[in-house]
Amino acid sequence: MALNDAEVRKQIEHMMAFIEQEAKEKVEEIDAKAEEEFNIEKGRLVQQERLKIMTFYEKKEKQVELQKKIQRSNQLNQSRLKTLKAQDDHIKAILDDAVKQLGKVTQDKTQYSQVVKGLITQGLFQLLEPAVSIRCRQQDLDVVKGVKDAAVEEYKKATKKSVELSIDEQTFLGSDCAGGVELLAKQGRIKVVNTLESRLEMMSKQMMPEIRETLFGANTRRAFFD
């Protein structure tokens, strides 16, 4: 059955409408998919940048915290150094005063004679030389002469060695010396300094931990003990 022009036109319009609808749906589908992909990509980029920003500020925060710790540590060290300096100055002042007080030791002649005898004997033990010379203050010459032989006898008795002990009456210890003696051997190449100042210095070094503890209390940071 033949179709007239009106029916043909109608079918063509129907087919065109169908194709147009299909195309429109396809475009909408593509647009929806593209928008979805765009939103996904946008979300991924936003999240990525967000993580970068968070990481950056976390790093900055850690750096700031580290700087604060370093600053606190430096301040503590500075404070500790100032405290130690103040303590050292205080100890030095005490030891300087002790040096000034050494002169009082020589005022009791009997006691001072025993001190000098002990210093000479100890010096002989340190040298263990057959010939030794004693040097003292000029005002202590009689004291040294009075105890020299007793010191030699004590040395001989302990070591079973003899020693020729002489007194240098030409060269004396300086006027700033509080007392005590120097012992020399091998033409002065070997010397033992047993002045009151040297003994005080040696004892103060040996007893420094005890001195600090007495003055400032126990050191809680001390790791080793004798």
JOQUI-V105832 format. One record per residue. N is the residue number from 1. RES is the residue in three letters. BURIAL is I if it has 24 or more other C-alpha atoms within 12 Angstrom, else O. D_FIRST is the distance of its C-alpha to the first C-alpha in Angstrom with 2 decimals. Layout:
n=N res=RES burial=BURIAL d_first=D_FIRST
n=N res=RES burial=BURIAL d_first=D_FIRST
//
This chain:
n=1 res=MET burial=O d_first=0.00
n=2 res=ALA burial=O d_first=3.77
n=3 res=LEU burial=O d_first=6.55
n=4 res=ASN burial=O d_first=9.61
n=5 res=ASP burial=O d_first=12.98
n=6 res=ALA burial=O d_first=14.24
n=7 res=GLU burial=O d_first=11.86
n=8 res=VAL burial=O d_first=12.45
n=9 res=ARG burial=O d_first=16.07
n=10 res=LYS burial=O d_first=16.20
n=11 res=GLN burial=O d_first=15.10
n=12 res=ILE burial=O d_first=17.60
n=13 res=GLU burial=O d_first=20.21
n=14 res=HIS burial=O d_first=19.75
n=15 res=MET burial=O d_first=20.21
n=16 res=MET burial=O d_first=23.14
n=17 res=ALA burial=O d_first=24.69
n=18 res=PHE burial=O d_first=24.49
n=19 res=ILE burial=O d_first=26.08
n=20 res=GLU burial=O d_first=28.62
n=21 res=GLN burial=O d_first=29.50
n=22 res=GLU burial=O d_first=29.94
n=23 res=ALA burial=O d_first=32.07
n=24 res=LYS burial=O d_first=34.06
n=25 res=GLU burial=O d_first=34.79
n=26 res=LYS burial=O d_first=35.75
n=27 res=VAL burial=O d_first=38.05
n=28 res=GLU burial=O d_first=39.53
n=29 res=GLU burial=O d_first=40.07
n=30 res=ILE burial=O d_first=41.74
n=31 res=ASP burial=O d_first=43.80
n=32 res=ALA burial=O d_first=44.88
n=33 res=LYS burial=O d_first=45.88
n=34 res=ALA burial=O d_first=47.64
n=35 res=GLU burial=O d_first=49.45
n=36 res=GLU burial=O d_first=50.46
n=37 res=GLU burial=O d_first=51.78
n=38 res=PHE burial=O d_first=53.49
n=39 res=ASN burial=O d_first=55.13
n=40 res=ILE burial=O d_first=56.21
n=41 res=GLU burial=O d_first=57.69
n=42 res=LYS burial=O d_first=59.28
n=43 res=GLY burial=O d_first=60.80
n=44 res=ARG burial=O d_first=62.08
n=45 res=LEU burial=O d_first=63.68
n=46 res=VAL burial=O d_first=65.18
n=47 res=GLN burial=O d_first=66.62
n=48 res=GLN burial=O d_first=67.91
n=49 res=GLU burial=O d_first=69.65
n=50 res=ARG burial=O d_first=70.96
n=51 res=LEU burial=O d_first=72.51
n=52 res=LYS burial=O d_first=74.01
n=53 res=ILE burial=O d_first=75.55
n=54 res=MET burial=O d_first=76.86
n=55 res=THR burial=O d_first=78.32
n=56 res=PHE burial=O d_first=79.91
n=57 res=TYR burial=O d_first=81.56
n=58 res=GLU burial=O d_first=82.64
n=59 res=LYS burial=O d_first=84.31
n=60 res=LYS burial=O d_first=85.90
n=61 res=GLU burial=O d_first=87.12
n=62 res=LYS burial=O d_first=88.67
n=63 res=GLN burial=O d_first=90.33
n=64 res=VAL burial=O d_first=91.74
n=65 res=GLU burial=O d_first=92.99
n=66 res=LEU burial=O d_first=94.56
n=67 res=GLN burial=O d_first=96.26
n=68 res=LYS burial=O d_first=97.61
n=69 res=LYS burial=O d_first=98.99
n=70 res=ILE burial=O d_first=100.59
n=71 res=GLN burial=O d_first=102.06
n=72 res=ARG burial=O d_first=103.42
n=73 res=SER burial=O d_first=104.87
n=74 res=ASN burial=O d_first=106.51
n=75 res=GLN burial=O d_first=107.96
n=76 res=LEU burial=O d_first=109.32
n=77 res=ASN burial=O d_first=110.83
n=78 res=GLN burial=O d_first=112.40
n=79 res=SER burial=O d_first=113.80
n=80 res=ARG burial=O d_first=115.07
n=81 res=LEU burial=O d_first=116.71
n=82 res=LYS burial=O d_first=118.39
n=83 res=THR burial=O d_first=119.66
n=84 res=LEU burial=O d_first=121.00
n=85 res=LYS burial=O d_first=122.64
n=86 res=ALA burial=O d_first=124.31
n=87 res=GLN burial=O d_first=125.48
n=88 res=ASP burial=O d_first=126.83
n=89 res=ASP burial=O d_first=128.66
n=90 res=HIS burial=O d_first=130.18
n=91 res=ILE burial=I d_first=131.32
n=92 res=LYS burial=O d_first=132.76
n=93 res=ALA burial=O d_first=134.69
n=94 res=ILE burial=O d_first=136.11
n=95 res=LEU burial=I d_first=137.09
n=96 res=ASP burial=O d_first=138.66
n=97 res=ASP burial=O d_first=140.70
n=98 res=ALA burial=O d_first=141.63
n=99 res=VAL burial=I d_first=142.93
n=100 res=LYS burial=O d_first=145.09
n=101 res=GLN burial=O d_first=146.44
n=102 res=LEU burial=I d_first=147.44
n=103 res=GLY burial=O d_first=150.72
n=104 res=LYS burial=O d_first=151.81
n=105 res=VAL burial=O d_first=151.83
n=106 res=THR burial=I d_first=154.78
n=107 res=GLN burial=O d_first=156.87
n=108 res=ASP burial=O d_first=157.85
n=109 res=LYS burial=O d_first=159.90
n=110 res=THR burial=O d_first=160.17
n=111 res=GLN burial=O d_first=156.45
n=112 res=TYR burial=I d_first=155.60
n=113 res=SER burial=I d_first=157.97
n=114 res=GLN burial=O d_first=156.04
n=115 res=VAL burial=I d_first=152.75
n=116 res=VAL burial=I d_first=154.12
n=117 res=LYS burial=I d_first=155.49
n=118 res=GLY burial=I d_first=152.09
n=119 res=LEU burial=I d_first=150.35
n=120 res=ILE burial=I d_first=152.82
n=121 res=THR burial=I d_first=152.51
n=122 res=GLN burial=I d_first=148.74
n=123 res=GLY burial=I d_first=148.80
n=124 res=LEU burial=I d_first=151.07
n=125 res=PHE burial=I d_first=148.65
n=126 res=GLN burial=O d_first=145.82
n=127 res=LEU burial=I d_first=147.78
n=128 res=LEU burial=I d_first=149.73
n=129 res=GLU burial=I d_first=151.82
n=130 res=PRO burial=O d_first=155.55
n=131 res=ALA burial=O d_first=156.42
n=132 res=VAL burial=I d_first=154.93
n=133 res=SER burial=I d_first=155.84
n=134 res=ILE burial=I d_first=155.36
n=135 res=ARG burial=I d_first=154.48
n=136 res=CYS burial=I d_first=154.87
n=137 res=ARG burial=I d_first=155.54
n=138 res=GLN burial=I d_first=159.08
n=139 res=GLN burial=O d_first=159.88
n=140 res=ASP burial=I d_first=158.78
n=141 res=LEU burial=I d_first=161.18
n=142 res=ASP burial=O d_first=163.72
n=143 res=VAL burial=I d_first=161.02
n=144 res=VAL burial=I d_first=159.61
n=145 res=LYS burial=I d_first=163.12
n=146 res=GLY burial=O d_first=163.82
n=147 res=VAL burial=I d_first=160.82
n=148 res=LYS burial=I d_first=160.41
n=149 res=ASP burial=O d_first=162.58
n=150 res=ALA burial=O d_first=161.04
n=151 res=ALA burial=I d_first=157.54
n=152 res=VAL burial=I d_first=158.72
n=153 res=GLU burial=O d_first=160.25
n=154 res=GLU burial=O d_first=157.07
n=155 res=TYR burial=I d_first=155.05
n=156 res=LYS burial=O d_first=157.47
n=157 res=LYS burial=O d_first=157.49
n=158 res=ALA burial=O d_first=153.68
n=159 res=THR burial=O d_first=152.99
n=160 res=LYS burial=O d_first=156.29
n=161 res=LYS burial=O d_first=156.13
n=162 res=SER burial=O d_first=158.73
n=163 res=VAL burial=I d_first=157.98
n=164 res=GLU burial=O d_first=160.09
n=165 res=LEU burial=I d_first=159.12
n=166 res=SER burial=I d_first=160.39
n=167 res=ILE burial=I d_first=159.94
n=168 res=ASP burial=I d_first=158.95
n=169 res=GLU burial=O d_first=161.47
n=170 res=GLN burial=O d_first=160.39
n=171 res=THR burial=O d_first=156.69
n=172 res=PHE burial=I d_first=155.55
n=173 res=LEU burial=I d_first=152.25
n=174 res=GLY burial=O d_first=151.17
n=175 res=SER burial=O d_first=152.28
n=176 res=ASP burial=O d_first=148.71
n=177 res=CYS burial=I d_first=148.87
n=178 res=ALA burial=I d_first=149.43
n=179 res=GLY burial=I d_first=151.27
n=180 res=GLY burial=I d_first=150.96
n=181 res=VAL burial=I d_first=151.46
n=182 res=GLU burial=I d_first=149.94
n=183 res=LEU burial=I d_first=150.91
n=184 res=LEU burial=I d_first=150.85
n=185 res=ALA burial=I d_first=151.32
n=186 res=LYS burial=O d_first=151.20
n=187 res=GLN burial=O d_first=152.71
n=188 res=GLY burial=O d_first=150.16
n=189 res=ARG burial=O d_first=147.08
n=190 res=ILE burial=O d_first=146.30
n=191 res=LYS burial=I d_first=146.40
n=192 res=VAL burial=I d_first=145.79
n=193 res=VAL burial=I d_first=145.41
n=194 res=ASN burial=I d_first=146.69
n=195 res=THR burial=I d_first=147.20
n=196 res=LEU burial=I d_first=146.49
n=197 res=GLU burial=I d_first=143.49
n=198 res=SER burial=O d_first=142.00
n=199 res=ARG burial=I d_first=142.48
n=200 res=LEU burial=I d_first=140.83
n=201 res=GLU burial=O d_first=137.89
n=202 res=MET burial=O d_first=137.49
n=203 res=MET burial=O d_first=137.69
n=204 res=SER burial=O d_first=135.25
n=205 res=LYS burial=O d_first=132.67
n=206 res=GLN burial=O d_first=133.14
n=207 res=MET burial=O d_first=132.97
n=208 res=MET burial=O d_first=130.21
n=209 res=PRO burial=O d_first=127.66
n=210 res=GLU burial=O d_first=130.29
n=211 res=ILE burial=O d_first=131.29
n=212 res=ARG burial=I d_first=127.68
n=213 res=GLU burial=O d_first=127.13
n=214 res=THR burial=O d_first=130.36
n=215 res=LEU burial=O d_first=129.51
n=216 res=PHE burial=O d_first=125.75
n=217 res=GLY burial=O d_first=124.86
n=218 res=ALA burial=O d_first=123.02
n=219 res=ASN burial=O d_first=120.26
n=220 res=THR burial=O d_first=117.11
n=221 res=ARG burial=O d_first=115.37
n=222 res=ARG burial=O d_first=118.07
n=223 res=ALA burial=O d_first=116.59
n=224 res=PHE burial=O d_first=119.73
n=225 res=PHE burial=O d_first=123.15
n=226 res=ASP burial=O d_first=126.32
//
